[in-house]
Amino acid sequence: MRRSILLCSFLALSGCANDKTLHFVAGAAASKFTASKTQNALNGCAAAISAGIAKELYDSRFGDVVDAADAVATGAGCMYTLRF
């Protein structure tokens, strides 16, 4: 799992990633950080989903492009903290 996050982070920082990948990596980072601090994976998912919605609300307020798929991609990043 750590290797996957490192690979996604490397791709995102190297400029090889598209916008949805960047949103996914941001959601994974927010989710992992929150889950590790609270010891609760659901809190991590809530953080990722909240971050995605907050970013799109920010975009709508300050004239940037609002894309619901960006919010979904950010929220999907929480899958790294859930265990089935």
Residue pairs with C-beta under 8 A, 6 or more apart in sequence:
1 80
4 80
5 25
5 28
5 29
5 32
5 80
8 17
8 21
8 24
8 25
8 28
9 25
9 29
11 17
11 21
12 21
12 22
12 25
17 25
19 70
20 69
20 70
20 73
21 73
23 52
23 55
23 70
23 71
23 73
23 74
23 77
24 73
24 74
24 76
24 77
25 77
26 51
26 74
26 77
27 48
27 49
27 51
27 52
27 73
27 74
27 75
27 76
27 77
27 78
28 48
28 77
28 78
28 79
28 80
29 77
30 44
30 47
30 48
30 51
30 74
30 77
31 44
31 45
31 47
31 48
31 77
31 78
31 80
31 81
32 44
32 80
32 81
33 44
33 47
34 43
34 44
34 46
34 47
34 48
35 41
35 43
35 44
35 47
35 81
36 44
38 44
41 78
41 81
41 82
41 83
44 78
44 81
45 75
45 78
45 81
45 82
47 78
48 74
48 75
48 76
48 77
48 78
49 71
49 74
49 75
49 78
51 74
52 70
52 71
52 72
52 73
52 74
52 75
53 71
53 75
55 70
55 71
55 74
56 66
56 67
56 68
56 70
56 71
58 64
59 65
59 66
59 67
60 66
